Amino acid sequence: MATLKEGQSLQLNPVITPFVAKDKSVVWSSSDSTVVNVNQSAKITAIKVGDATISGVTATNLIVKCIIKVIK
């Protein structure tokens, strides 16, 4: 879990292994984009107080998730 203040941003830096993987793309999404937004460059922005789960799905369907708590 990570905690951010409203308006604060966080850049995720995923490491895809194996390093020889041909497709290292990740599709990012937020469970509630009114609370936390994530763009396809993995930049998270806290919008308003609440909780949301950020998910990343790789080309081989591996999934990573992180809960973001937004405070005032």
N, C-alpha and C positions, 0 to 999 in steps of 0.2 A: 504494500500500500504506500502511496505517496500523498503528501498533503501540499496543496497549493493555495495561495491567496487569490481572491477574485482578480482577474486581469493578468495574473502571472502566467508565464509560459515555461515549458520544459521541452527540451529536444531529446528524443529517444535516439539511441545509437545502437540498433540491433546488429548482432554479429551472426551471420548465417554460416553454418558449417555443414558439410565439409567446405573448406576454402575453395575447392575445385568445383563447387556446385555451379551448374550452367545458368540457372535462373535464381537470382537472389532477391527477387521482388517480394514485397510484403504489401498486402492490402490492409489498411488500418481503418478501424471504425470505433465509434463511441456508442455505448448503450443509451446515452442521453446527451445529445449534442446541444441541448439548452443549458446543460451544466458544464460539460467539458467537450471541447471540440478537438479533433485531431485531423491534420491534413495528411496527404499521401507522402510527405517528406518526414513523417513521424514527429511533427511538432504539435505538442499538446498545449491548449490554451484554456485556462479556467475562466468560465463565463459568470457563473453565479453559485451561491452556496448550495451544496448537495454532494451526492456521490454518483460516480459513473464508472463503468468498466471500459477500459480501452482494450481492444482486441486487435491482434495482428495475425493474418493468415498467410503462410508462405505458398509458393507455387506447388509445393508437395503436400499441401493441406496440414502442415503443422501449425498449431495455434498457440499463441502466447497471450496472456491476459494480465492486466494490472488495474487494480482499483485505485481511483483518484478521488480524494476527499478535498472539496473546495470549501475554504473558510473565508470569513470577512477579513 
